[in-house]
Amino acid sequence: MENTARKIILKRLANLTVGQLRIEDGEVSMTFGDRSAASLITASMKITNRKFYQDVLFGGSIAAAETYASGYWETDDLTKLLRIFLLNQTTTNEFETGWAKCLAVLRWIAYQFKRNNLQGSRKNIAQHYDLSNRFFQLFLDKSLMYSSAIFPSTESTLDEAASYKIDVICKKLALKSSDKIIEIGSGWGGFAIHAAENYGCEVVTTTISQQQYNYASQQIREKKLGTKIKLLKQDYRQLEGKYDKLVSIEMIEAVGYQYYKQFFRTCSQLLKPEGEMLMQAIVIQDQAYERAKYEIDFIKQYIFPGSCIPSVTTLLDAMTKASNLRLFNLEDIGLHYAKTLRCWRQNFTSQACEIKKLGFDEHFIRLWNFYFCYCEAGFSEGYLGDMQMHFVHPLAIRHKKT
């Protein structure tokens, strides 16, 4: 079976047309794709366990990640290798056919138990964000912003870029000290603390992660911001009140496509008639959304259970049908995310020994390295974007300067 699987996998790889992939399998070396010296992008792959072929034949792209985590293959540049497969979508999709399609159906059935209702959302969030605060401190910036930074210059550090991103959001919303802000998805409190300290705003912020809640609570106490920041541990569907501005930074990915309309309806209801909303959202190409919505990929299986990456069109459709909000401004910062992910990965790799001391093994470390490279490849090739979407209620337009 191993030899048969190898022949099938190599036959599929022969259909690569963009980029150049070199594979070493024992004493055999093979080149696929564009063989010219001027190839757009090149990467090499070394097979260390031939069980790789059989696993990928039956498991598809998820098995490619699993076998990497298990050490069945190595590469000189994982991000470039994944970019090659993104640039050859037709060939990549072939790996999801046959037996892999049967297994994909079983994964999809199992995934239906991870819906983001009130109980399911807490469970899904806990599986990722409650790994431990110390774990995230080892690779994120000092404010623990687990979202794309914006690098104002090529020399900017991750800390500088993360702080700059928060300030970009504050300035887009023209925050002022009289503003009452609601934030859906506190993270570790980075935005709320920045807005309170630098703009004097009153911020209500919520998270359903116990670890994030504990850390943010401590930070708010230490910085003596208890009169400015109210930290909640509530689902967005349970929030009440009226606010001038609403902020949600890369939280929509955890909402689930079944709940997009409910999310926008809730946001609209939380805003005053002249209210504004800034949402930063990871998005997938519109043309790829329907397929991805029902596909259980590596990220859904191992990194973010219950997640779904929306498209811009899907978000705007939900906003239009469920609220009276309108889109005021849209900016894609996706290329900044590629650089952010590189910084996280470099930090993560340099702290591997410390991560192991927290109880995480080599398999986990390789799985997360695949996660960082997988996402970096997506943003580098424009398959993924990161949109800062500025929504307003109609009355807010009157106050905008032309």
Order of alpha helices (4+ residues) and beta strands (2+ residues): alpha-beta-beta-beta-alpha-beta-alpha-alpha-alpha-alpha-alpha-alpha-beta-alpha-beta-alpha-beta-beta-alpha-beta-alpha-alpha-beta-alpha-alpha-alpha-beta
